[in-house]
Amino acid sequence: GDSGENNMGKLTMQLINFMTNTCGWGLHLCNGTNLGFYGQIREQQVKFKAPHPLNLIAPHLMIELRQAGYIEVNGPNTRGIHEKLEEWLKETWKARPVKADPDYCDLKFSTSAFKKRGSEGENNMGMRTMEIVDFMVKSCAWTMITCNGGNYGRFGDIREQQLVFRDDGHVQHGEDHIMVELRDVGYIEVNGLTSSPEIEPYLDNFFKKSWECTEYQGGGMFERDKYCDRKYKTPHGLYYKRGLTNNIGKLTIELSMALASQGWMLMLCNGGHTSTIKSFLNTSNSQAVPGQRIREVEGGIKREQQIKFTKAREGENTDEPLLMIELRTVPRDPPSSIQAPERELFRTKEETARLNREERNKLWDWLDKGQYDGLIEVNGFNTNGVYEKLGGFIARYMKGRVVGPTEYCDCLWTCNGFRQKMAPISEYWEGMFCGENNFGKYTMRLCDFLVDHLGEWDLIVCNGNAAEKAWVFGGLTSMVAREQQLVFRHRTGGRAVFMSQIVEDVPFGRPPMHSPPYWTQGSLEGTSRHQVIPATEDELKWMQALINGTYKKKVTRDRRGGALADSFQVVAAVRSENGQLWDAYAQRRVAVAQAIAGQTGPTGPVCKYWAAGNCKYGDKCKYPHGTRELVVPKTAAACPDLAARCTNADGVNDANEAVFMHGTNPTSAVAILRTDFKINLAGASAGTMFGPGAYLAEASSKADEYAQADKDGSYKGLYAMVVCRAAVGRAHVVEQPGNYASKVTSGEYDCIVGDREKAV
């Protein structure tokens, strides 16, 4: 239809659900771009970050606001969110449900709440966006993950907003958010101040004193409806505009650093534009008039930048420097010699038409070559010499050359590495070179360099835009100008980068050996892939009992000076059902049980109950007891319910099995669930005191010494701990450090127990 309905949101959510709930990766950002004569050609970039266990169970919900008069929702009805959202939309925006095409969205509403007016692009989409953000975050306790805008329609004035939320029921921060919109027609608009009034005086002072803005004095008969919380008129010269070159990025960084001083952190930003390039005046003529020279359409692009900020939580450092990198292609102008033939009295119509075609073909031939300049603009502090490091990377891998500071950016590079291709559509109508491009590749290369190689920057913003440059020669001809904006936040002290192993996730193919009866049916039968199931209420209670019952107020050297908390709280847990790993473990468990039972007493095989550590007859038992005493892990007494899961159908723990704890980082936790412990990585974090192997702790306070949390994001402050079942079998107890691996590999013992409560 002509209202812009599409299934890009539906497809995006299908991808997000696969990457998060199946693969464990975290949704980081997504942004859309509109191309084509009517903005009907859509592109969506979706970026994910390192795996986290909670991503495997956290549902997502996408809400799309379309100025054409619709609201579309995609995502599961978690905790009745569909009904809550419908009630709020009806009451607040007077929306009404309409029949949704399931191929396009899960829910659909029509509304007249979205407004626009005037010729300068004024609209209330920012205000409506912040209203629904406040509802979802503060009233429903969902976390906003990403928010991006688009411009649909011939002039880009039918705005679209796409928001994705995640249900973090255990992380109910209820953050405050505000949005600042920069509009280079001469305005700044602020929304979200109703729920965050404390920042309003500072913003007002900043805009008036630092940027010399004035309060917008509207209120005429056409401005009775409120479109934003505060509006300012900017002075001449604040916005730099010369063709497609602009200083929106520079202003974004200035504002972000100013708000950081007040405890507000840049969360997201996205750019867009409206355009008069496709006006009826520019597209009305299909033939050049006699003597007409090719002419560039100037002044048609009106830029808009939405900048979202969130109030920092207690303990978050807001003073870290920001770095913005903008990638741009700017089409070059065609030869000015292209000119329609002058009128001549004795020239035939056919000859005139031929000459016109020749000039037109010159333009098309030139456009087919795709001549454009590649530019990289950087804004922000030169933290730790990042400009020089970045310059070396750009020169070597992006065929770039430094130009230096300009009035619209802190440092400019030219770049010969960007490529754009034609699309298999009517290019001369929709715009030249709106097809495949390599901006995504270079975006990720820059991320790899700054985040992984330098190890001291985090990507927080990535958004794209597709502007255009156009010429009139008879009809209108335009070429797409790609733009990509990336913002990084500095991380003091850097960080280690974890590289996850690639593993093929396929069904096991048969029932795993002695699999737990509480597993899901597909896991029991071996027909499902690796499953990660949210813990039941009972399992959560058991985990908390395990944590509490094994806690010891004692600091060892592995804490490395860090403070020991008085207690730990289990806020979320998942259960892993991995048929392949379980089958291997079950076979090893049988071997351990046989090794225990194979011990001989004075008159024959030992008592199987003694071998399991629970013979109640003692010396009066009619079966002999062995001479090697089994070590019963202390976790058994801390949580009898978990210990009961370590017994077989007869209630016998014949492999001396128990649960233990392993502190790690969230990404490594996901890798362990998928691929098991990697013995070749043993000691990578804290060394190997007793030789190579998987190190498991009986005490939660000991496991906590190795547990790590994400440094930012919604899961900041949540530490990862893997609770594992292990067949202890015959344990060799030691008190001094050393490499005791041969004690196990020889078959004499099944594991090493380091008694940390004694000499070590």
Secondary structure by P-SEA (a helix, b strand, c coil): ccccccaaaaaaaaaaaaaaccccccccbbbbbbbcccccbbbbbbbbcccccccccbbbbbbbbbcccbbbbbcccccaaaaaaaaaaaaaccccccccccccccbbbbbccccccccccccaaaaaaaaaaaaacccccccccbbbbbbbcccccbbbbbbbbbbccccccbbbbbbbbbbcccbbbbccccccccaaaaaaaaaacccccccccccccccccccccbbbbbccccccccccccaaaaaaaaaaaaaaaaccccccccccccccccccccccccccccccccccccccbbbbbbbbbbcccccccccbbbbbbbbbbbbbbcccccccccccccccaaaaaaaaaaaaaaaaaaaaabbbbbbbbbbcccccaaaaaaaaaaacccccccccccccccbbbbbccbbbbbcccccccccccccccaaaaaaaaaaaaaccccccccccbbbbbbbbbbbbccbbbbbbbbbbbbbbbbbccbbbbbbbbbbbbcccccccccccccccccccccccccccccccaaaaaaaaaaaaaacccccccccccbbbbccccccbbbbbbcaaaaaaaaaaaaaaaaaaaacccccccccccccccccccccccccccccbbbbbbccccccaaaaaaacccccccccccccbbbbbcaaaaaaaaccccccccccccccccccccbbbbccaaaaaaacccccccccccbbbbbbbbbcccccccccccccaaaaaaacccccccccccccc
